[in-house]
Amino acid sequence: MDRSNPRPKPRRPEQLASVESAAAHVDVSTRTIRRWISSGLLPGYRVGPHLVRVDLADLDQLAQRIPTAGS
């Protein structure tokens, strides 16, 4: 087995939240969160057969600072 190029371990989710909690966290609708998941913009995690969860750290990384004339 070649160990010169090991596969990176996937990052483990830190703090999983429901779609509803995630939407409230960034003040958007649950439909927006689900749309971001389905488009690949936001990773979603299935817990069991029906529950979908979102890592709040992933959600926070979506926020980008808007450059202004003064900066």
C-alpha positions in Angstrom: 0.0 0.0 0.0 1.4 3.4 -1.0 1.4 5.8 1.8 3.2 8.7 0.0 -0.1 10.3 -0.9 -2.6 9.6 1.9 -6.2 10.6 1.4 -7.1 13.7 3.5 -9.7 12.9 6.1 -13.0 14.7 5.6 -13.6 17.4 8.1 -16.0 16.4 10.8 -19.0 18.7 11.3 -18.6 20.8 14.4 -22.1 22.0 15.3 -25.0 20.6 13.4 -28.2 22.5 13.4 -31.6 22.0 11.9 -32.6 23.7 8.7 -34.9 25.9 10.8 -32.2 26.9 13.2 -29.7 27.5 10.4 -32.2 29.8 8.7 -32.7 31.8 11.9 -29.0 32.0 12.4 -28.5 34.0 9.2 -32.0 35.5 9.0 -33.1 33.7 5.8 -36.0 31.4 5.0 -35.8 27.6 5.3 -36.4 27.4 1.5 -33.2 29.5 1.0 -31.2 27.0 3.2 -32.6 24.1 1.3 -31.9 25.8 -2.0 -28.3 26.4 -1.0 -27.9 22.7 -0.1 -29.4 21.5 -3.3 -27.2 23.8 -5.4 -24.0 22.7 -3.6 -23.3 26.1 -2.1 -23.8 24.7 1.5 -23.1 21.1 2.6 -26.0 19.4 4.2 -25.9 16.3 6.4 -28.6 13.6 6.5 -29.2 12.3 10.0 -31.4 9.2 9.7 -33.8 8.8 6.9 -35.5 12.2 7.0 -33.6 14.8 9.1 -31.3 17.2 7.3 -28.7 19.2 9.3 -26.3 22.0 8.5 -22.9 22.7 10.1 -23.1 26.3 11.4 -19.4 26.8 10.6 -20.1 26.1 7.0 -23.0 28.5 7.1 -20.8 31.2 8.6 -18.2 30.8 5.9 -20.7 31.8 3.3 -20.7 35.4 4.6 -18.2 37.6 2.7 -17.2 41.1 3.6 -18.3 43.7 1.0 -15.5 46.0 0.1 -16.2 49.7 0.5 -14.6 52.8 -0.8 -13.0 53.5 2.6 -11.3 50.1 2.9 
